Amino acid sequence: MANLWQFFGLPDPDGSTPVNRRQPARATQQQRPVNLETRTSEASPTEESIESMAAESPPTLQPLRAPPLGWSGPLTPDGEPFHDLAVVSARPPPPPRNALRYIAPDEMKRLPTEAMLQRVMQGDTAIVDLRPLVHMESHQMACRREIKHKADDARISVFALDAEDKLLMVPGHNVVVDMAKHELGLTALI
């Protein structure tokens, strides 16, 4: 019958042998009366005691088991995998699902509003920078109107991050924006 230590694959600290193991063979020599002379002579090994030890069969050792496939942890002396519960192996955090996207006009002075709206509906927040269009006031207004119409169709609000309305924020789906404070930048922290 196995004990608790064997259940967990650990060696028994008491050193007791389980019942199912083979008992060592008994000595076939005659029992000698114990007297003081023999007791002192048995303290040091003699040829007779060495021969009697050699005559006994050595205990049979169980072959070491192969660890499970893919096991990279420690092993017990019996070859069993040892699960150290004190070792914490955390999984790497999953990649973020939402992102902050910076969008600026391309070399043809166009904004990718369709692709931007798809990413916003997935949860990304878009920051649209219209500052490169500094000398094109009418084109800036057209880009603002296009962003506003796309956001209204998706039922999303557009926020201006600066006083000139050249830096716009379109929050992603399920992104909460606090509209009561109106504090931007580091001035609120100082």
N, CA, C and O atoms as a DFTB+ gen file, in Angstrom:
760 C
 N C O
     1  1       0.846      -1.177       0.000
     2  2       0.000       0.000       0.000
     3  2       0.891       1.239       0.000
     4  3       1.849       1.314       0.769
     5  1       0.587       2.194      -0.843
     6  2       1.399       3.400      -0.972
     7  2       1.023       4.397       0.111
     8  3      -0.110       4.432       0.591
     9  1       1.995       5.195       0.474
    10  2       1.708       6.229       1.459
    11  2       1.577       7.576       0.750
    12  3       1.660       7.653      -0.475
    13  1       1.376       8.614       1.519
    14  2       1.139       9.944       0.972
    15  2       2.351      10.464       0.204
    16  3       2.197      11.132      -0.819
    17  1       3.545      10.165       0.686
    18  2       4.750      10.656       0.023
    19  2       4.899      10.029      -1.358
    20  3       5.292      10.705      -2.309
    21  1       4.591       8.752      -1.470
    22  2       4.693       8.094      -2.766
    23  2       3.617       8.610      -3.719
    24  3       3.835       8.661      -4.929
    25  1       2.468       8.989      -3.186
    26  2       1.397       9.534      -4.017
    27  2       1.875      10.786      -4.747
    28  3       1.567      10.988      -5.922
    29  1       2.645      11.641      -4.024
    30  2       3.162      12.859      -4.631
    31  2       4.495      12.644      -5.327
    32  3       5.044      13.579      -5.909
    33  1       5.031      11.412      -5.278
    34  2       6.285      11.126      -5.961
    35  2       7.494      11.604      -5.203
    36  3       8.532      11.867      -5.810
    37  1       7.395      11.729      -3.880
    38  2       8.500      12.199      -3.057
    39  2       9.050      11.050      -2.234
    40  3       8.323      10.104      -1.931
    41  1      10.328      11.118      -1.865
    42  2      10.871      10.081      -0.989
    43  2      10.296      10.223       0.415
    44  3      10.019      11.332       0.873
    45  1      10.122       9.101       1.090
    46  2       9.551       9.071       2.441
    47  2      10.583       9.603       3.425
    48  3      11.659       9.015       3.530
    49  1      10.311      10.698       4.162
    50  2      11.310      11.247       5.085
    51  2      11.568      10.331       6.277
    52  3      12.639      10.408       6.880
    53  1      10.612       9.462       6.635
    54  2      10.826       8.542       7.747
    55  2      11.709       7.383       7.326
    56  3      12.288       6.708       8.177
    57  1      11.822       7.144       6.042
    58  2      12.651       6.066       5.558
    59  2      11.999       4.710       5.687
    60  3      12.661       3.695       5.471
    61  1      10.745       4.657       6.026
    62  2      10.080       3.365       6.144
    63  2       9.839       2.801       4.763
    64  3       9.498       3.529       3.831
    65  1      10.016       1.498       4.637
    66  2       9.815       0.856       3.341
    67  2       8.364       0.452       3.216
    68  3       7.765       0.020       4.201
    69  1       7.785       0.575       2.051
    70  2       6.399       0.167       1.881
    71  2       6.280      -1.349       1.965
    72  3       7.273      -2.066       1.840
    73  1       5.079      -1.825       2.175
    74  2       4.807      -3.237       2.388
    75  2       5.053      -4.036       1.114
    76  3       5.476      -5.189       1.198
    77  1       4.805      -3.469      -0.054
    78  2       4.893      -4.238      -1.280
    79  2       6.326      -4.461      -1.740
    80  3       6.537      -5.202      -2.701
    81  1       7.309      -3.861      -1.107
    82  2       8.693      -4.097      -1.477
    83  2       9.161      -5.433      -0.912
    84  3       8.605      -5.933       0.066
    85  1      10.167      -5.993      -1.522
    86  2      10.690      -7.292      -1.109
    87  2      11.477      -7.135       0.173
    88  3      12.318      -6.243       0.284
    89  1      11.217      -7.980       1.127
    90  2      11.923      -7.956       2.399
    91  2      13.309      -8.562       2.193
    92  3      13.461      -9.492       1.401
    93  1      14.334      -8.044       2.903
    94  2      15.681      -8.608       2.750
    95  2      15.706     -10.053       3.251
    96  3      14.979     -10.425       4.172
    97  1      16.561     -10.853       2.617
    98  2      16.659     -12.267       2.981
    99  2      17.234     -12.414       4.378
   100  3      18.129     -11.665       4.770
   101  1      16.724     -13.373       5.122
   102  2      17.221     -13.593       6.483
   103  2      18.555     -14.329       6.430
   104  3      18.838     -15.091       5.505
   105  1      19.332     -14.083       7.418
   106  2      20.642     -14.729       7.490
   107  2      20.448     -16.211       7.773
   108  3      19.634     -16.593       8.615
   109  1      21.201     -17.040       7.064
   110  2      21.083     -18.485       7.242
   111  2      22.049     -19.012       8.283
   112  3      22.087     -20.210       8.565
   113  1      22.813     -18.128       8.837
   114  2      23.776     -18.574       9.850
   115  2      23.049     -18.906      11.140
   116  3      21.935     -18.448      11.393
   117  1      23.711     -19.710      11.939
   118  2      23.161     -20.074      13.237
   119  2      23.232     -18.867      14.162
   120  3      24.147     -18.046      14.087
   121  1      22.243     -18.791      15.026
   122  2      22.248     -17.723      16.014
   123  2      23.296     -18.054      17.065
   124  3      23.264     -19.114      17.689
   125  1      24.208     -17.138      17.243
   126  2      25.239     -17.353      18.246
   127  2      24.828     -16.657      19.525
   128  3      24.206     -15.596      19.485
   129  1      25.172     -17.246      20.663
   130  2      24.875     -16.558      21.908
   131  2      25.691     -15.283      21.983
   132  3      26.862     -15.244      21.605
   133  1      25.051     -14.259      22.474
   134  2      25.712     -12.966      22.570
   135  2      26.469     -12.910      23.879
   136  3      25.896     -13.077      24.956
   137  1      27.727     -12.678      23.774
   138  2      28.520     -12.440      24.973
   139  2      29.374     -11.215      24.732
   140  3      29.354     -10.622      23.653
   141  1      30.091     -10.864      25.712
   142  2      30.862      -9.635      25.657
   143  2      31.962      -9.711      24.616
   144  3      32.275      -8.709      23.973
   145  1      32.560     -10.897      24.437
   146  2      33.659     -11.021      23.492
   147  2      33.180     -10.851      22.049
   148  3      33.832     -10.174      21.254
   149  1      32.046     -11.462      21.711
   150  2      31.573     -11.350      20.325
   151  2      31.038      -9.959      20.018
   152  3      31.107      -9.485      18.885
   153  1      30.511      -9.325      21.035
   154  2      29.990      -7.985      20.811
   155  2      31.121      -7.024      20.467
   156  3      30.948      -6.175      19.593
   157  1      32.232      -7.128      21.102
   158  2      33.349      -6.250      20.785
   159  2      33.960      -6.605      19.449
   160  3      34.458      -5.723      18.750
   161  1      33.936      -7.890      19.069
   162  2      34.517      -8.263      17.789
   163  2      33.613      -7.851      16.626
   164  3      34.114      -7.645      15.521
   165  1      32.309      -7.723      16.833
   166  2      31.417      -7.321      15.766
   167  2      31.466      -5.821      15.494
   168  3      30.905      -5.360      14.500
   169  1      32.109      -5.071      16.338
   170  2      32.192      -3.637      16.115
   171  2      33.011      -3.321      14.884
   172  3      32.717      -2.355      14.181
   173  1      34.034      -4.116      14.606
   174  2      34.823      -3.909      13.393
   175  2      34.482      -5.018      12.424
   176  3      34.290      -6.160      12.841
   177  1      34.403      -4.708      11.137
   178  2      34.024      -5.745      10.187
   179  2      35.104      -6.810      10.074
   180  3      36.291      -6.502       9.972
   181  1      34.676      -8.061      10.092
   182  2      35.609      -9.174       9.935
   183  2      35.338      -9.840       8.608
   184  3      34.382      -9.509       7.907
   185  1      36.199     -10.789       8.274
   186  2      36.023     -11.494       7.009
   187  2      34.708     -12.250       6.989
   188  3      34.041     -12.327       5.958
   189  1      34.340     -12.806       8.134
   190  2      33.109     -13.576       8.212
   191  2      31.882     -12.690       7.974
   192  3      30.960     -13.086       7.261
   193  1      31.869     -11.490       8.571
   194  2      30.719     -10.609       8.383
   195  2      30.656     -10.062       6.958
   196  3      29.568      -9.858       6.420
   197  1      31.818      -9.824       6.343
   198  2      31.848      -9.341       4.962
   199  2      31.345     -10.421       4.026
   200  3      30.600     -10.134       3.089
   201  1      31.751     -11.683       4.272
   202  2      31.291     -12.775       3.429
   203  2      29.776     -12.975       3.563
   204  3      29.091     -13.253       2.578
   205  1      29.264     -12.831       4.790
   206  2      27.821     -13.010       4.970
   207  2      27.034     -11.887       4.279
   208  3      25.933     -12.108       3.774
   209  1      27.608     -10.696       4.264
   210  2      26.943      -9.595       3.540
   211  2      26.958      -9.846       2.045
   212  3      25.980      -9.550       1.358
   213  1      28.050     -10.386       1.532
   214  2      28.154     -10.644       0.109
   215  2      27.238     -11.786      -0.298
   216  3      26.759     -11.819      -1.431
   217  1      26.986     -12.733       0.619
   218  2      26.126     -13.862       0.305
   219  2      24.664     -13.433       0.176
   220  3      23.899     -14.046      -0.568
   221  1      24.281     -12.397       0.891
   222  2      22.908     -11.920       0.787
   223  2      22.704     -11.291      -0.587
   224  3      23.610     -10.668      -1.140
   225  1      21.514     -11.461      -1.121
   226  2      21.248     -10.878      -2.441
   227  2      21.059      -9.373      -2.291
   228  3      20.422      -8.920      -1.340
   229  1      21.607      -8.595      -3.224
   230  2      21.416      -7.140      -3.134
   231  2      19.961      -6.797      -3.403
   232  3      19.281      -7.507      -4.144
   233  1      19.482      -5.723      -2.812
   234  2      18.090      -5.351      -3.062
   235  2      17.906      -5.006      -4.529
   236  3      18.769      -4.382      -5.147
   237  1      16.791      -5.412      -5.070
   238  2      16.517      -5.133      -6.481
   239  2      16.065      -3.690      -6.625
   240  3      15.188      -3.219      -5.901
   241  1      16.670      -3.013      -7.554
   242  2      16.330      -1.618      -7.811
   243  2      15.370      -1.558      -8.991
   244  3      15.547      -2.248      -9.996
   245  1      14.370      -0.735      -8.850
   246  2      13.443      -0.544      -9.953
   247  2      14.109       0.337     -10.997
   248  3      14.812       1.281     -10.639
   249  1      13.906       0.053     -12.281
   250  2      14.531       0.898     -13.300
   251  2      13.925       2.303     -13.265
   252  3      12.751       2.487     -12.945
   253  1      14.757       3.280     -13.600
   254  2      14.283       4.671     -13.626
   255  2      13.278       4.833     -14.755
   256  3      13.469       4.318     -15.856
   257  1      12.238       5.534     -14.470
   258  2      11.218       5.788     -15.478
   259  2      11.628       6.971     -16.334
   260  3      12.318       7.882     -15.876
   261  1      11.204       6.942     -17.546
   262  2      11.455       8.073     -18.443
   263  2      10.457       9.175     -18.113
   264  3       9.278       8.890     -17.899
   265  1      10.907      10.435     -18.065
   266  2       9.958      11.523     -17.779
   267  2       8.966      11.668     -18.923
   268  3       9.243      11.239     -20.044
   269  1       7.825      12.262     -18.652
   270  2       6.829      12.460     -19.716
   271  2       7.393      13.295     -20.853
   272  3       8.334      14.069     -20.673
   273  1       6.813      13.125     -22.000
   274  2       7.255      13.842     -23.188
   275  2       7.114      15.346     -22.983
   276  3       6.046      15.823     -22.599
   277  1       8.163      16.079     -23.230
   278  2       8.123      17.529     -23.091
   279  2       8.378      18.022     -21.674
   280  3       8.286      19.225     -21.427
   281  1       8.698      17.129     -20.727
   282  2       8.938      17.545     -19.342
   283  2      10.308      18.178     -19.244
   284  3      11.300      17.577     -19.656
   285  1      10.378      19.390     -18.699
   286  2      11.656      20.083     -18.551
   287  2      11.940      20.430     -17.102
   288  3      12.922      21.116     -16.818
   289  1      11.104      19.972     -16.179
   290  2      11.285      20.306     -14.767
   291  2      12.185      19.306     -14.057
   292  3      12.764      18.422     -14.688
   293  1      12.299      19.450     -12.744
   294  2      13.167      18.554     -11.976
   295  2      12.551      17.164     -11.851
   296  3      11.348      16.978     -12.034
   297  1      13.407      16.195     -11.535
   298  2      12.989      14.808     -11.374
   299  2      13.335      14.328      -9.979
   300  3      14.304      14.802      -9.385
   301  1      12.557      13.392      -9.443
   302  2      12.870      12.762      -8.163
   303  2      13.958      11.724      -8.399
   304  3      14.260      11.409      -9.551
   305  1      14.554      11.186      -7.343
   306  2      15.566      10.146      -7.539
   307  2      15.034       8.911      -8.265
   308  3      15.813       8.184      -8.882
   309  1      13.736       8.659      -8.205
   310  2      13.141       7.523      -8.909
   311  2      12.897       7.821     -10.383
   312  3      12.504       6.927     -11.132
   313  1      13.120       9.051     -10.812
   314  2      12.890       9.422     -12.200
   315  2      11.508       9.972     -12.466
   316  3      11.150      10.229     -13.615
   317  1      10.728      10.154     -11.416
   318  2       9.391      10.707     -11.579
   319  2       9.477      12.224     -11.718
   320  3      10.364      12.836     -11.123
   321  1       8.587      12.847     -12.482
   322  2       8.604      14.311     -12.566
   323  2       8.188      14.921     -11.236
   324  3       7.223      14.479     -10.612
   325  1       8.926      15.943     -10.808
   326  2       8.659      16.620      -9.541
   327  2       8.025      17.966      -9.843
   328  3       8.633      18.811     -10.501
   329  1       6.816      18.165      -9.369
   330  2       6.089      19.411      -9.587
   331  2       6.327      20.302      -8.379
   332  3       5.713      20.105      -7.330
   333  1       7.210      21.276      -8.518
   334  2       7.518      22.195      -7.421
   335  2       6.447      23.271      -7.394
   336  3       6.375      24.112      -8.291
   337  1       5.613      23.241      -6.360
   338  2       4.505      24.183      -6.281
   339  2       4.940      25.579      -5.871
   340  3       4.145      26.517      -5.931
   341  1       6.199      25.731      -5.453
   342  2       6.684      27.054      -5.068
   343  2       7.138      27.860      -6.274
   344  3       7.259      29.083      -6.193
   345  1       7.386      27.194      -7.382
   346  2       7.832      27.890      -8.578
   347  2       6.609      28.429      -9.306
   348  3       5.691      27.679      -9.637
   349  1       6.606      29.722      -9.549
   350  2       5.502      30.355     -10.247
   351  2       5.951      30.621     -11.676
   352  3       6.902      31.366     -11.915
   353  1       5.267      30.014     -12.602
   354  2       5.579      30.258     -14.010
   355  2       4.351      30.908     -14.635
   356  3       3.368      30.241     -14.958
   357  1       4.430      32.203     -14.795
   358  2       3.301      32.958     -15.335
   359  2       3.395      32.996     -16.856
   360  3       4.482      33.056     -17.429
   361  1       2.262      32.959     -17.473
   362  2       2.225      33.085     -18.926
   363  2       2.501      34.531     -19.297
   364  3       2.200      35.440     -18.524
   365  1       3.065      34.749     -20.461
   366  2       3.268      36.135     -20.874
   367  2       1.910      36.797     -21.090
   368  3       0.963      36.151     -21.538
   369  1       1.821      38.070     -20.775
   370  2       0.526      38.732     -20.948
   371  2       0.128      38.747     -22.426
   372  3       0.985      38.820     -23.307
   373  1      -1.155      38.677     -22.682
   374  2      -1.588      38.690     -24.084
   375  2      -1.312      40.049     -24.709
   376  3      -1.260      41.059     -24.007
   377  1      -1.139      40.080     -26.007
   378  2      -0.900      41.381     -26.651
   379  2      -2.125      42.272     -26.490
   380  3      -3.252      41.779     -26.435
   381  1      -1.912      43.560     -26.416
   382  2      -3.056      44.463     -26.230
   383  2      -3.989      44.411     -27.437
   384  3      -3.560      44.283     -28.584
   385  1      -5.269      44.513     -27.133
   386  2      -6.270      44.477     -28.206
   387  2      -6.537      45.868     -28.742
   388  3      -6.820      46.014     -29.931
   389  1      -6.458      46.893     -27.912
   390  2      -6.756      48.259     -28.327
   391  2      -5.454      49.031     -28.484
   392  3      -4.473      48.780     -27.784
   393  1      -5.466      49.967     -29.411
   394  2      -4.267      50.752     -29.685
   395  2      -4.639      52.219     -29.821
   396  3      -5.808      52.569     -29.984
   397  1      -3.639      53.055     -29.752
   398  2      -3.788      54.490     -30.001
   399  2      -3.156      54.751     -31.366
   400  3      -1.950      54.570     -31.529
   401  1      -3.941      55.167     -32.334
   402  2      -3.490      55.348     -33.715
   403  2      -3.309      56.829     -34.024
   404  3      -4.194      57.644     -33.762
   405  1      -2.162      57.162     -34.580
   406  2      -1.888      58.523     -35.031
   407  2      -2.113      58.560     -36.534
   408  3      -1.510      57.789     -37.280
   409  1      -2.988      59.463     -36.975
   410  2      -3.334      59.558     -38.397
   411  2      -3.056      60.975     -38.871
   412  3      -3.523      61.953     -38.288
   413  1      -2.288      61.054     -39.936
   414  2      -1.966      62.357     -40.551
   415  2      -2.238      62.235     -42.055
   416  3      -2.237      61.127     -42.591
   417  1      -2.468      63.344     -42.730
   418  2      -2.704      63.285     -44.182
   419  2      -1.487      62.721     -44.912
   420  3      -0.348      62.965     -44.516
   421  1      -1.739      61.964     -45.984
   422  2      -0.639      61.415     -46.772
   423  2      -0.078      62.487     -47.710
   424  3      -0.420      63.663     -47.584
   425  1       0.786      62.081     -48.655
   426  2       1.414      63.063     -49.546
   427  2       0.418      63.695     -50.528
   428  3       0.687      64.746     -51.110
   429  1      -0.732      63.038     -50.699
   430  2      -1.781      63.607     -51.548
   431  2      -2.784      64.403     -50.706
   432  3      -3.819      64.836     -51.214
   433  1      -2.480      64.591     -49.434
   434  2      -3.297      65.370     -48.483
   435  2      -4.663      64.741     -48.243
   436  3      -5.656      65.446     -48.065
   437  1      -4.712      63.379     -48.239
   438  2      -5.954      62.652     -47.981
   439  2      -5.873      61.962     -46.628
   440  3      -4.787      61.647     -46.141
   441  1      -7.040      61.731     -46.024
   442  2      -7.135      60.981     -44.770
   443  2      -7.798      59.634     -45.048
   444  3      -8.799      59.585     -45.762
   445  1      -7.265      58.542     -44.503
   446  2      -7.897      57.231     -44.699
   447  2      -9.056      57.036     -43.718
   448  3      -8.927      56.293     -42.745
   449  1     -10.186      57.702     -43.971
   450  2     -11.288      57.688     -43.000
   451  2     -11.993      56.338     -42.928
   452  3     -12.470      55.965     -41.856
   453  1     -12.078      55.591     -44.029
   454  2     -12.742      54.279     -43.988
   455  2     -11.957      53.309     -43.110
   456  3     -12.531      52.644     -42.247
   457  1     -10.647      53.228     -43.331
   458  2      -9.804      52.338     -42.516
   459  2      -9.777      52.812     -41.063
   460  3      -9.764      51.999     -40.139
   461  1      -9.767      54.145     -40.866
   462  2      -9.769      54.681     -39.508
   463  2     -11.055      54.288     -38.780
   464  3     -11.011      53.910     -37.609
   465  1     -12.194      54.375     -39.463
   466  2     -13.471      54.036     -38.837
   467  2     -13.542      52.546     -38.489
   468  3     -14.103      52.181     -37.456
   469  1     -12.985      51.693     -39.330
   470  2     -12.956      50.262     -39.017
   471  2     -12.139      49.996     -37.757
   472  3     -12.560      49.212     -36.907
   473  1     -10.997      50.625     -37.625
   474  2     -10.153      50.430     -36.440
   475  2     -10.815      51.010     -35.199
   476  3     -10.688      50.451     -34.109
   477  1     -11.527      52.134     -35.355
   478  2     -12.225      52.739     -34.214
   479  2     -13.351      51.820     -33.750
   480  3     -13.592      51.701     -32.548
   481  1     -14.037      51.174     -34.676
   482  2     -15.107      50.260     -34.293
   483  2     -14.562      49.002     -33.601
   484  3     -15.297      48.340     -32.868
   485  1     -13.296      48.668     -33.821
   486  2     -12.660      47.536     -33.150
   487  2     -12.141      47.913     -31.763
   488  3     -11.757      47.037     -30.989
   489  1     -12.126      49.200     -31.445
   490  2     -11.714      49.635     -30.111
   491  2     -10.506      50.540     -30.081
   492  3     -10.147      51.036     -29.013
   493  1      -9.859      50.777     -31.221
   494  2      -8.696      51.655     -31.248
   495  2      -9.139      53.113     -31.159
   496  3     -10.202      53.481     -31.660
   497  1      -8.324      53.926     -30.524
   498  2      -8.578      55.362     -30.456
   499  2      -7.707      56.045     -31.507
   500  3      -6.513      55.761     -31.607
   501  1      -8.294      56.930     -32.279
   502  2      -7.575      57.605     -33.361
   503  2      -7.325      59.061     -32.996
   504  3      -8.229      59.771     -32.556
   505  1      -6.092      59.490     -33.183
   506  2      -5.714      60.898     -33.054
   507  2      -5.429      61.390     -34.471
   508  3      -4.487      60.927     -35.115
   509  1      -6.238      62.321     -34.953
   510  2      -6.098      62.842     -36.314
   511  2      -5.408      64.195     -36.224
   512  3      -5.871      65.105     -35.536
   513  1      -4.289      64.306     -36.937
   514  2      -3.488      65.525     -36.923
   515  2      -3.676      66.254     -38.256
   516  3      -3.255      65.772     -39.307
   517  1      -4.316      67.427     -38.189
   518  2      -4.535      68.238     -39.393
   519  2      -3.542      69.387     -39.496
   520  3      -3.702      70.257     -40.352
   521  1      -2.521      69.412     -38.645
   522  2      -1.549      70.516     -38.666
   523  2      -0.709      70.567     -39.938
   524  3      -0.288      71.658     -40.322
   525  1      -0.436      69.430     -40.627
   526  2       0.309      69.568     -41.893
   527  2      -0.448      70.354     -42.967
   528  3       0.152      70.809     -43.941
   529  1      -1.734      70.512     -42.796
   530  2      -2.531      71.279     -43.762
   531  2      -2.626      72.737     -43.313
   532  3      -3.705      73.325     -43.380
   533  1      -1.546      73.320     -42.868
   534  2      -1.566      74.649     -42.259
   535  2      -1.967      75.739     -43.265
   536  3      -2.604      76.718     -42.877
   537  1      -1.616      75.591     -44.518
   538  2      -1.932      76.621     -45.514
   539  2      -3.191      76.295     -46.299
   540  3      -3.511      77.004     -47.253
   541  1      -3.918      75.241     -45.927
   542  2      -5.105      74.830     -46.656
   543  2      -6.293      74.819     -45.717
   544  3      -6.749      73.755     -45.299
   545  1      -6.791      75.983     -45.388
   546  2      -7.904      76.090     -44.435
   547  2      -9.164      75.408     -44.969
   548  3      -9.868      74.749     -44.204
   549  1      -9.458      75.547     -46.233
   550  2     -10.663      74.920     -46.777
   551  2     -10.534      73.387     -46.781
   552  3     -11.521      72.689     -46.550
   553  1      -9.340      72.864     -47.039
   554  2      -9.143      71.409     -47.010
   555  2      -9.219      70.881     -45.566
   556  3      -9.715      69.778     -45.338
   557  1      -8.731      71.659     -44.603
   558  2      -8.874      71.280     -43.192
   559  2     -10.353      71.161     -42.826
   560  3     -10.757      70.200     -42.173
   561  1     -11.155      72.132     -43.244
   562  2     -12.587      72.095     -42.955
   563  2     -13.253      70.885     -43.619
   564  3     -14.128      70.265     -43.017
   565  1     -12.859      70.542     -44.835
   566  2     -13.421      69.384     -45.532
   567  2     -13.063      68.092     -44.785
   568  3     -13.898      67.195     -44.657
   569  1     -11.830      68.000     -44.296
   570  2     -11.411      66.807     -43.534
   571  2     -12.172      66.720     -42.215
   572  3     -12.575      65.630     -41.809
   573  1     -12.372      67.842     -41.547
   574  2     -13.148      67.849     -40.296
   575  2     -14.581      67.367     -40.551
   576  3     -15.115      66.548     -39.803
   577  1     -15.197      67.895     -41.629
   578  2     -16.566      67.497     -41.957
   579  2     -16.646      66.002     -42.267
   580  3     -17.583      65.332     -41.831
   581  1     -15.681      65.476     -43.008
   582  2     -15.690      64.058     -43.357
   583  2     -15.551      63.191     -42.100
   584  3     -16.253      62.191     -41.949
   585  1     -14.650      63.581     -41.210
   586  2     -14.477      62.829     -39.953
   587  2     -15.754      62.907     -39.123
   588  3     -16.181      61.905     -38.549
   589  1     -16.368      64.089     -39.055
   590  2     -17.598      64.274     -38.275
   591  2     -18.738      63.416     -38.836
   592  3     -19.467      62.794     -38.063
   593  1     -18.907      63.369     -40.160
   594  2     -19.982      62.568     -40.768
   595  2     -19.763      61.077     -40.521
   596  3     -20.709      60.356     -40.206
   597  1     -18.514      60.609     -40.663
   598  2     -18.223      59.186     -40.416
   599  2     -18.463      58.831     -38.949
   600  3     -18.986      57.760     -38.643
   601  1     -18.081      59.728     -38.050
   602  2     -18.274      59.460     -36.619
   603  2     -19.759      59.496     -36.252
   604  3     -20.206      58.702     -35.425
   605  1     -20.522      60.400     -36.851
   606  2     -21.966      60.442     -36.585
   607  2     -22.656      59.169     -37.069
   608  3     -23.562      58.659     -36.410
   609  1     -22.226      58.662     -38.217
   610  2     -22.806      57.406     -38.718
   611  2     -22.525      56.251     -37.763
   612  3     -23.354      55.354     -37.609
   613  1     -21.368      56.271     -37.129
   614  2     -21.000      55.204     -36.189
   615  2     -21.436      55.530     -34.755
   616  3     -21.165      54.755     -33.838
   617  1     -22.104      56.664     -34.555
   618  2     -22.554      57.127     -33.228
   619  2     -21.385      57.280     -32.257
   620  3     -21.430      56.808     -31.121
   621  1     -20.338      57.952     -32.737
   622  2     -19.142      58.211     -31.939
   623  2     -18.911      59.712     -31.943
   624  3     -19.108      60.371     -32.965
   625  1     -18.495      60.257     -30.806
   626  2     -18.202      61.694     -30.717
   627  2     -16.757      61.953     -31.120
   628  3     -15.885      61.103     -30.942
   629  1     -16.522      63.137     -31.663
   630  2     -15.180      63.576     -32.024
   631  2     -14.820      64.707     -31.087
   632  3     -15.638      65.596     -30.847
   633  1     -13.598      64.692     -30.547
   634  2     -13.152      65.695     -29.577
   635  2     -11.966      66.447     -30.136
   636  3     -11.077      65.862     -30.755
   637  1     -11.959      67.761     -29.910
   638  2     -10.825      68.589     -30.299
   639  2      -9.856      68.645     -29.123
   640  3     -10.257      68.903     -27.988
   641  1      -8.587      68.403     -29.403
   642  2      -7.568      68.401     -28.348
   643  2      -6.812      69.716     -28.251
   644  3      -6.031      69.910     -27.319
   645  1      -7.030      70.618     -29.192
   646  2      -6.378      71.930     -29.119
   647  2      -7.401      73.011     -29.450
   648  3      -8.519      72.712     -29.871
   649  1      -7.017      74.239     -29.261
   650  2      -7.947      75.354     -29.440
   651  2      -8.249      75.607     -30.917
   652  3      -9.323      76.118     -31.235
   653  1      -7.331      75.265     -31.831
   654  2      -7.541      75.536     -33.257
   655  2      -8.266      74.402     -33.976
   656  3      -8.469      74.502     -35.186
   657  1      -8.664      73.340     -33.299
   658  2      -9.318      72.161     -33.867
   659  2      -8.472      71.504     -34.960
   660  3      -9.009      71.029     -35.960
   661  1      -7.174      71.476     -34.772
   662  2      -6.298      70.821     -35.737
   663  2      -5.827      69.461     -35.246
   664  3      -5.238      68.695     -36.008
   665  1      -6.081      69.160     -33.990
   666  2      -5.734      67.866     -33.411
   667  2      -7.025      67.269     -32.863
   668  3      -7.546      67.740     -31.852
   669  1      -7.542      66.235     -33.524
   670  2      -8.841      65.658     -33.182
   671  2      -8.654      64.249     -32.613
   672  3      -7.741      63.522     -33.005
   673  1      -9.539      63.881     -31.679
   674  2      -9.511      62.541     -31.109
   675  2     -10.850      61.868     -31.386
   676  3     -11.915      62.429     -31.128
   677  1     -10.768      60.636     -31.924
   678  2     -11.958      59.817     -32.142
   679  2     -11.798      58.594     -31.236
   680  3     -11.010      57.700     -31.543
   681  1     -12.549      58.546     -30.106
   682  2     -12.377      57.412     -29.192
   683  2     -12.912      56.125     -29.799
   684  3     -13.866      56.130     -30.577
   685  1     -12.276      55.029     -29.424
   686  2     -12.684      53.728     -29.942
   687  2     -13.945      53.207     -29.279
   688  3     -14.441      53.783     -28.311
   689  1     -14.448      52.120     -29.810
   690  2     -15.644      51.471     -29.278
   691  2     -15.360      51.015     -27.844
   692  3     -14.332      50.387     -27.590
   693  1     -16.254      51.322     -26.911
   694  2     -16.139      51.002     -25.478
   695  2     -15.000      51.745     -24.777
   696  3     -14.505      51.273     -23.753
   697  1     -14.578      52.885     -25.300
   698  2     -13.593      53.744     -24.635
   699  2     -14.355      54.858     -23.934
   700  3     -15.197      55.520     -24.541
   701  1     -14.060      55.062     -22.660
   702  2     -14.762      56.075     -21.862
   703  2     -13.942      57.359     -21.880
   704  3     -12.733      57.337     -21.651
   705  1     -14.609      58.475     -22.153
   706  2     -13.969      59.788     -22.183
   707  2     -14.656      60.660     -21.147
   708  3     -15.878      60.807     -21.162
   709  1     -13.869      61.242     -20.244
   710  2     -14.413      62.137     -19.231
   711  2     -14.567      63.523     -19.863
   712  3     -13.578      64.166     -20.214
   713  1     -15.809      63.972     -20.003
   714  2     -16.063      65.262     -20.647
   715  2     -16.321      66.374     -19.638
   716  3     -16.605      67.500     -20.047
   717  1     -16.235      66.105     -18.337
   718  2     -16.563      67.113     -17.336
   719  2     -15.372      67.988     -16.981
   720  3     -15.561      69.168     -16.684
   721  1     -14.159      67.461     -17.000
   722  2     -13.016      68.217     -16.504
   723  2     -12.384      69.127     -17.535
   724  3     -11.990      70.244     -17.199
   725  1     -12.276      68.694     -18.766
   726  2     -11.646      69.463     -19.845
   727  2     -10.212      69.853     -19.502
   728  3      -9.796      70.977     -19.780
   729  1      -9.453      68.937     -18.901
   730  2      -8.059      69.220     -18.564
   731  2      -7.172      68.361     -19.437
   732  3      -7.288      67.135     -19.442
   733  1      -6.285      69.006     -20.176
   734  2      -5.379      68.296     -21.058
   735  2      -3.945      68.566     -20.665
   736  3      -3.634      69.594     -20.063
   737  1      -3.071      67.629     -21.012
   738  2      -1.636      67.830     -20.823
   739  2      -1.205      67.677     -19.375
   740  3      -1.919      67.116     -18.544
   741  1      -0.021      68.192     -19.102
   742  2       0.578      68.057     -17.775
   743  2       0.161      69.163     -16.818
   744  3       0.489      69.092     -15.634
   745  1      -0.551      70.186     -17.290
   746  2      -0.928      71.278     -16.398
   747  2      -1.872      70.788     -15.306
   748  3      -1.897      71.358     -14.216
   749  1      -2.637      69.756     -15.577
   750  2      -3.552      69.238     -14.564
   751  2      -2.781      68.507     -13.461
   752  3      -3.242      68.441     -12.321
   753  1      -1.615      67.962     -13.797
   754  2      -0.826      67.223     -12.796
   755  2       0.040      68.148     -11.958
   756  3       0.407      67.798     -10.836
   757  1       0.368      69.301     -12.470
   758  2       1.292      70.213     -11.744
   759  2       0.567      71.034     -10.715
   760  3       1.185      71.843     -10.023
